[in-house]
Amino acid sequence: MNLCFYYIFIMFRFLISLYFWIFVLLSSILIFPVYTLAWILTFPFDRNLKTAHFITCLWANSYMMANPFWQVEIKGLEKADKNKIYVIVCNHQSLLDALVIFKLRLHFRWVAKTEIFRLPIAGWVMVMNKYLSVKRGDKESGIKMLEKAKKYIQQGNSIMIFPEGTRSADGNLNGFKEGAFTLSLSTMTNILPVIIDGTYKALPKNSLLLKPGCKITLEVLDEIDVTPYNPDDIQTLLNRTRQEMAERFAHIRCL
């Protein structure tokens, strides 16, 4: 009997996943022309592409709403000032993180690995939104990305980075790379830490099979003022940020 229930559950997951990915594909084909038209009409007077990014936020949110089997809890949005520029750092558990983070409704330029920019539609949108690509393991690519990110900050854009560099295999917090904190101190831009939990269960790494009944949490922590730090205090700022995120992450896991 237990084996029978197991196969029923697997079949249920398969059907949910099939529905979700078909919805993503078909809706992307329909929405992309609308997005492109809005991009063309607003680009001449919206050089920071805030309208295009806002439409992308709504687009991403529609995918989360399309799956009623997930409970998404958002906390601490009041801690993010929409009039401020941040270096936003968030842990990385799943492909779904990108959709969940758009619920922040903040304007930012995303940093993502180069391969994502080659995807049809999703990659085209990232290029049109002037998000930042970086080739994993390529030091020169990382330097170029940081130089572009500095310019974007000077133009009034926040920057969103996964400091772990890649998705966690088990949902736990991995070590952080220095890029986000180098950028923060070189531009004296405050850090805005964000925690995500539950997406690794909803869509595990190296899988396209969704799991229903998962609770996904997105929480914004207090911004970290970087004015007391010197430009060479990168590791100190990194350690502080990771510690604060780890402490809150552990608290979320205990709820």
MARKOLLO-789387 format. One record per residue (C-alpha): residue in one letter; chain; y, z, x. Coordinates in steps of 0.5 Angstrom, whole numbers, plus 500, padded with zeros to 3 digits. Layout:
REM MARKOLLO-789387
<drenza r="a" c="A" Y="Y" Z="Z" X="X"/>
...
This chain:
REM MARKOLLO-789387
<drenza r="m" c="A" Y="500" Z="500" X="500"/>
<drenza r="n" c="A" Y="505" Z="502" X="506"/>
<drenza r="l" c="A" Y="503" Z="495" X="509"/>
<drenza r="c" c="A" Y="505" Z="492" X="502"/>
<drenza r="f" c="A" Y="512" Z="495" X="502"/>
<drenza r="y" c="A" Y="513" Z="493" X="509"/>
<drenza r="y" c="A" Y="512" Z="486" X="508"/>
<drenza r="i" c="A" Y="516" Z="486" X="502"/>
<drenza r="f" c="A" Y="522" Z="489" X="506"/>
<drenza r="i" c="A" Y="521" Z="484" X="511"/>
<drenza r="m" c="A" Y="522" Z="479" X="506"/>
<drenza r="f" c="A" Y="528" Z="482" X="503"/>
<drenza r="r" c="A" Y="531" Z="482" X="509"/>
<drenza r="f" c="A" Y="530" Z="475" X="510"/>
<drenza r="l" c="A" Y="532" Z="473" X="504"/>
<drenza r="i" c="A" Y="539" Z="477" X="505"/>
<drenza r="s" c="A" Y="540" Z="474" X="512"/>
<drenza r="l" c="A" Y="538" Z="467" X="509"/>
<drenza r="y" c="A" Y="544" Z="468" X="503"/>
<drenza r="f" c="A" Y="549" Z="471" X="508"/>
<drenza r="w" c="A" Y="548" Z="466" X="513"/>
<drenza r="i" c="A" Y="548" Z="460" X="508"/>
<drenza r="f" c="A" Y="555" Z="463" X="505"/>
<drenza r="v" c="A" Y="558" Z="464" X="512"/>
<drenza r="l" c="A" Y="556" Z="456" X="514"/>
<drenza r="l" c="A" Y="558" Z="453" X="507"/>
<drenza r="s" c="A" Y="565" Z="458" X="506"/>
<drenza r="s" c="A" Y="567" Z="456" X="513"/>
<drenza r="i" c="A" Y="566" Z="449" X="512"/>
<drenza r="l" c="A" Y="571" Z="450" X="506"/>
<drenza r="i" c="A" Y="576" Z="455" X="509"/>
<drenza r="f" c="A" Y="577" Z="451" X="515"/>
<drenza r="p" c="A" Y="581" Z="445" X="512"/>
<drenza r="v" c="A" Y="585" Z="450" X="509"/>
<drenza r="y" c="A" Y="586" Z="454" X="515"/>
<drenza r="t" c="A" Y="588" Z="448" X="519"/>
<drenza r="l" c="A" Y="593" Z="446" X="514"/>
<drenza r="a" c="A" Y="596" Z="453" X="514"/>
<drenza r="w" c="A" Y="596" Z="453" X="522"/>
<drenza r="i" c="A" Y="600" Z="446" X="522"/>
<drenza r="l" c="A" Y="605" Z="448" X="517"/>
<drenza r="t" c="A" Y="607" Z="455" X="520"/>
<drenza r="f" c="A" Y="606" Z="453" X="528"/>
<drenza r="p" c="A" Y="613" Z="450" X="529"/>
<drenza r="f" c="A" Y="616" Z="457" X="527"/>
<drenza r="d" c="A" Y="611" Z="462" X="528"/>
<drenza r="r" c="A" Y="609" Z="461" X="536"/>
<drenza r="n" c="A" Y="605" Z="468" X="536"/>
<drenza r="l" c="A" Y="601" Z="465" X="530"/>
<drenza r="k" c="A" Y="601" Z="471" X="526"/>
<drenza r="t" c="A" Y="600" Z="467" X="520"/>
<drenza r="a" c="A" Y="594" Z="464" X="523"/>
<drenza r="h" c="A" Y="591" Z="470" X="525"/>
<drenza r="f" c="A" Y="592" Z="474" X="518"/>
<drenza r="i" c="A" Y="588" Z="468" X="515"/>
<drenza r="t" c="A" Y="583" Z="469" X="520"/>
<drenza r="c" c="A" Y="583" Z="477" X="518"/>
<drenza r="l" c="A" Y="582" Z="475" X="511"/>
<drenza r="w" c="A" Y="577" Z="470" X="512"/>
<drenza r="a" c="A" Y="573" Z="475" X="516"/>
<drenza r="n" c="A" Y="573" Z="480" X="511"/>
<drenza r="s" c="A" Y="570" Z="475" X="506"/>
<drenza r="y" c="A" Y="564" Z="475" X="510"/>
<drenza r="m" c="A" Y="563" Z="483" X="510"/>
<drenza r="m" c="A" Y="565" Z="483" X="502"/>
<drenza r="a" c="A" Y="559" Z="478" X="501"/>
<drenza r="n" c="A" Y="554" Z="483" X="503"/>
<drenza r="p" c="A" Y="554" Z="488" X="498"/>
<drenza r="f" c="A" Y="548" Z="492" X="502"/>
<drenza r="w" c="A" Y="553" Z="495" X="507"/>
<drenza r="q" c="A" Y="557" Z="501" X="506"/>
<drenza r="v" c="A" Y="564" Z="500" X="511"/>
<drenza r="e" c="A" Y="568" Z="506" X="512"/>
<drenza r="i" c="A" Y="575" Z="505" X="515"/>
<drenza r="k" c="A" Y="578" Z="511" X="518"/>
<drenza r="g" c="A" Y="585" Z="512" X="522"/>
<drenza r="l" c="A" Y="588" Z="506" X="520"/>
<drenza r="e" c="A" Y="595" Z="510" X="519"/>
<drenza r="k" c="A" Y="594" Z="511" X="527"/>
<drenza r="a" c="A" Y="596" Z="504" X="529"/>
<drenza r="d" c="A" Y="603" Z="502" X="528"/>
<drenza r="k" c="A" Y="604" Z="495" X="526"/>
<drenza r="n" c="A" Y="610" Z="494" X="530"/>
<drenza r="k" c="A" Y="607" Z="496" X="536"/>
<drenza r="i" c="A" Y="604" Z="492" X="542"/>
<drenza r="y" c="A" Y="597" Z="495" X="544"/>
<drenza r="v" c="A" Y="591" Z="494" X="549"/>
<drenza r="i" c="A" Y="586" Z="495" X="543"/>
<drenza r="v" c="A" Y="579" Z="497" X="546"/>
<drenza r="c" c="A" Y="573" Z="498" X="542"/>
<drenza r="n" c="A" Y="566" Z="499" X="543"/>
<drenza r="h" c="A" Y="561" Z="493" X="542"/>
<drenza r="q" c="A" Y="554" Z="494" X="538"/>
<drenza r="s" c="A" Y="553" Z="487" X="535"/>
<drenza r="l" c="A" Y="556" Z="480" X="533"/>
<drenza r="l" c="A" Y="558" Z="484" X="526"/>
<drenza r="d" c="A" Y="563" Z="487" X="530"/>
<drenza r="a" c="A" Y="568" Z="481" X="530"/>
<drenza r="l" c="A" Y="568" Z="481" X="523"/>
<drenza r="v" c="A" Y="569" Z="489" X="522"/>
<drenza r="i" c="A" Y="575" Z="489" X="527"/>
<drenza r="f" c="A" Y="579" Z="484" X="523"/>
<drenza r="k" c="A" Y="579" Z="490" X="518"/>
<drenza r="l" c="A" Y="585" Z="493" X="522"/>
<drenza r="r" c="A" Y="589" Z="488" X="520"/>
<drenza r="l" c="A" Y="593" Z="488" X="526"/>
<drenza r="h" c="A" Y="596" Z="482" X="530"/>
<drenza r="f" c="A" Y="592" Z="481" X="536"/>
<drenza r="r" c="A" Y="589" Z="476" X="541"/>
<drenza r="w" c="A" Y="582" Z="477" X="542"/>
<drenza r="v" c="A" Y="579" Z="477" X="549"/>
<drenza r="a" c="A" Y="572" Z="474" X="548"/>
<drenza r="k" c="A" Y="566" Z="470" X="553"/>
<drenza r="t" c="A" Y="567" Z="463" X="554"/>
<drenza r="e" c="A" Y="561" Z="461" X="550"/>
<drenza r="i" c="A" Y="564" Z="463" X="543"/>
<drenza r="f" c="A" Y="570" Z="458" X="544"/>
<drenza r="r" c="A" Y="564" Z="452" X="544"/>
<drenza r="l" c="A" Y="562" Z="454" X="537"/>
<drenza r="p" c="A" Y="564" Z="449" X="532"/>
<drenza r="i" c="A" Y="569" Z="452" X="527"/>
<drenza r="a" c="A" Y="569" Z="459" X="529"/>
<drenza r="g" c="A" Y="570" Z="457" X="537"/>
<drenza r="w" c="A" Y="576" Z="452" X="534"/>
<drenza r="v" c="A" Y="579" Z="457" X="530"/>
<drenza r="m" c="A" Y="579" Z="462" X="536"/>
<drenza r="v" c="A" Y="582" Z="456" X="540"/>
<drenza r="m" c="A" Y="587" Z="455" X="535"/>
<drenza r="n" c="A" Y="589" Z="462" X="535"/>
<drenza r="k" c="A" Y="590" Z="462" X="542"/>
<drenza r="y" c="A" Y="585" Z="467" X="543"/>
<drenza r="l" c="A" Y="583" Z="469" X="551"/>
<drenza r="s" c="A" Y="576" Z="466" X="554"/>
<drenza r="v" c="A" Y="573" Z="469" X="560"/>
<drenza r="k" c="A" Y="567" Z="467" X="564"/>
<drenza r="r" c="A" Y="562" Z="473" X="564"/>
<drenza r="g" c="A" Y="561" Z="475" X="572"/>
<drenza r="d" c="A" Y="567" Z="470" X="574"/>
<drenza r="k" c="A" Y="572" Z="474" X="578"/>
<drenza r="e" c="A" Y="577" Z="468" X="578"/>
<drenza r="s" c="A" Y="576" Z="467" X="570"/>
<drenza r="g" c="A" Y="578" Z="474" X="569"/>
<drenza r="i" c="A" Y="584" Z="474" X="574"/>
<drenza r="k" c="A" Y="586" Z="468" X="570"/>
<drenza r="m" c="A" Y="585" Z="471" X="563"/>
<drenza r="l" c="A" Y="589" Z="478" X="565"/>
<drenza r="e" c="A" Y="595" Z="473" X="567"/>
<drenza r="k" c="A" Y="595" Z="470" X="560"/>
<drenza r="a" c="A" Y="594" Z="477" X="557"/>
<drenza r="k" c="A" Y="600" Z="479" X="560"/>
<drenza r="k" c="A" Y="604" Z="473" X="558"/>
<drenza r="y" c="A" Y="602" Z="474" X="551"/>
<drenza r="i" c="A" Y="604" Z="482" X="551"/>
<drenza r="q" c="A" Y="611" Z="480" X="553"/>
<drenza r="q" c="A" Y="611" Z="475" X="547"/>
<drenza r="g" c="A" Y="609" Z="481" X="543"/>
<drenza r="n" c="A" Y="602" Z="480" X="542"/>
<drenza r="s" c="A" Y="597" Z="486" X="542"/>
<drenza r="i" c="A" Y="590" Z="484" X="546"/>
<drenza r="m" c="A" Y="583" Z="486" X="544"/>
<drenza r="i" c="A" Y="578" Z="487" X="549"/>
<drenza r="f" c="A" Y="571" Z="490" X="549"/>
<drenza r="p" c="A" Y="571" Z="494" X="555"/>
<drenza r="e" c="A" Y="563" Z="494" X="556"/>
<drenza r="g" c="A" Y="563" Z="487" X="557"/>
<drenza r="t" c="A" Y="557" Z="486" X="553"/>
<drenza r="r" c="A" Y="553" Z="488" X="547"/>
<drenza r="s" c="A" Y="550" Z="495" X="547"/>
<drenza r="a" c="A" Y="542" Z="494" X="546"/>
<drenza r="d" c="A" Y="541" Z="501" X="543"/>
<drenza r="g" c="A" Y="548" Z="502" X="540"/>
<drenza r="n" c="A" Y="550" Z="507" X="545"/>
<drenza r="l" c="A" Y="556" Z="507" X="549"/>
<drenza r="n" c="A" Y="556" Z="503" X="556"/>
<drenza r="g" c="A" Y="560" Z="504" X="562"/>
<drenza r="f" c="A" Y="567" Z="501" X="561"/>
<drenza r="k" c="A" Y="570" Z="495" X="566"/>
<drenza r="e" c="A" Y="577" Z="496" X="569"/>
<drenza r="g" c="A" Y="580" Z="489" X="566"/>
<drenza r="a" c="A" Y="583" Z="492" X="559"/>
<drenza r="f" c="A" Y="586" Z="498" X="563"/>
<drenza r="t" c="A" Y="589" Z="494" X="569"/>
<drenza r="l" c="A" Y="592" Z="490" X="564"/>
<drenza r="s" c="A" Y="595" Z="496" X="560"/>
<drenza r="l" c="A" Y="598" Z="499" X="567"/>
<drenza r="s" c="A" Y="601" Z="493" X="569"/>
<drenza r="t" c="A" Y="604" Z="492" X="563"/>
<drenza r="m" c="A" Y="605" Z="499" X="561"/>
<drenza r="t" c="A" Y="602" Z="498" X="554"/>
<drenza r="n" c="A" Y="599" Z="504" X="551"/>
<drenza r="i" c="A" Y="591" Z="504" X="549"/>
<drenza r="l" c="A" Y="589" Z="504" X="542"/>
<drenza r="p" c="A" Y="582" Z="506" X="542"/>
<drenza r="v" c="A" Y="577" Z="504" X="536"/>
<drenza r="i" c="A" Y="570" Z="506" X="535"/>
<drenza r="i" c="A" Y="565" Z="502" X="531"/>
<drenza r="d" c="A" Y="558" Z="505" X="529"/>
<drenza r="g" c="A" Y="552" Z="502" X="525"/>
<drenza r="t" c="A" Y="553" Z="495" X="526"/>
<drenza r="y" c="A" Y="547" Z="495" X="531"/>
<drenza r="k" c="A" Y="543" Z="497" X="526"/>
<drenza r="a" c="A" Y="546" Z="492" X="521"/>
<drenza r="l" c="A" Y="545" Z="486" X="526"/>
<drenza r="p" c="A" Y="541" Z="488" X="532"/>
<drenza r="k" c="A" Y="542" Z="485" X="539"/>
<drenza r="n" c="A" Y="538" Z="478" X="539"/>
<drenza r="s" c="A" Y="537" Z="478" X="532"/>
<drenza r="l" c="A" Y="540" Z="474" X="526"/>
<drenza r="l" c="A" Y="536" Z="478" X="521"/>
<drenza r="l" c="A" Y="540" Z="483" X="517"/>
<drenza r="k" c="A" Y="538" Z="490" X="515"/>
<drenza r="p" c="A" Y="541" Z="492" X="508"/>
<drenza r="g" c="A" Y="543" Z="500" X="507"/>
<drenza r="c" c="A" Y="547" Z="501" X="513"/>
<drenza r="k" c="A" Y="553" Z="505" X="514"/>
<drenza r="i" c="A" Y="558" Z="502" X="518"/>
<drenza r="t" c="A" Y="564" Z="506" X="521"/>
<drenza r="l" c="A" Y="570" Z="503" X="524"/>
<drenza r="e" c="A" Y="575" Z="509" X="526"/>
<drenza r="v" c="A" Y="582" Z="508" X="530"/>
<drenza r="l" c="A" Y="583" Z="514" X="535"/>
<drenza r="d" c="A" Y="590" Z="516" X="537"/>
<drenza r="e" c="A" Y="593" Z="512" X="542"/>
<drenza r="i" c="A" Y="594" Z="513" X="549"/>
<drenza r="d" c="A" Y="601" Z="514" X="552"/>
<drenza r="v" c="A" Y="600" Z="510" X="559"/>
<drenza r="t" c="A" Y="607" Z="512" X="561"/>
<drenza r="p" c="A" Y="605" Z="518" X="565"/>
<drenza r="y" c="A" Y="600" Z="514" X="569"/>
<drenza r="n" c="A" Y="602" Z="510" X="576"/>
<drenza r="p" c="A" Y="599" Z="503" X="576"/>
<drenza r="d" c="A" Y="594" Z="505" X="581"/>
<drenza r="d" c="A" Y="591" Z="510" X="576"/>
<drenza r="i" c="A" Y="586" Z="505" X="573"/>
<drenza r="q" c="A" Y="580" Z="509" X="574"/>
<drenza r="t" c="A" Y="583" Z="515" X="571"/>
<drenza r="l" c="A" Y="586" Z="512" X="565"/>
<drenza r="l" c="A" Y="579" Z="508" X="564"/>
<drenza r="n" c="A" Y="575" Z="515" X="565"/>
<drenza r="r" c="A" Y="580" Z="518" X="560"/>
<drenza r="t" c="A" Y="579" Z="513" X="555"/>
<drenza r="r" c="A" Y="572" Z="513" X="555"/>
<drenza r="q" c="A" Y="571" Z="520" X="555"/>
<drenza r="e" c="A" Y="575" Z="521" X="548"/>
<drenza r="m" c="A" Y="571" Z="515" X="545"/>
<drenza r="a" c="A" Y="565" Z="518" X="547"/>
<drenza r="e" c="A" Y="567" Z="525" X="544"/>
<drenza r="r" c="A" Y="569" Z="522" X="538"/>
<drenza r="f" c="A" Y="563" Z="517" X="538"/>
<drenza r="a" c="A" Y="558" Z="523" X="538"/>
<drenza r="h" c="A" Y="562" Z="526" X="532"/>
<drenza r="i" c="A" Y="561" Z="520" X="528"/>
<drenza r="r" c="A" Y="553" Z="520" X="530"/>
<drenza r="c" c="A" Y="553" Z="527" X="527"/>
<drenza r="l" c="A" Y="556" Z="526" X="520"/>
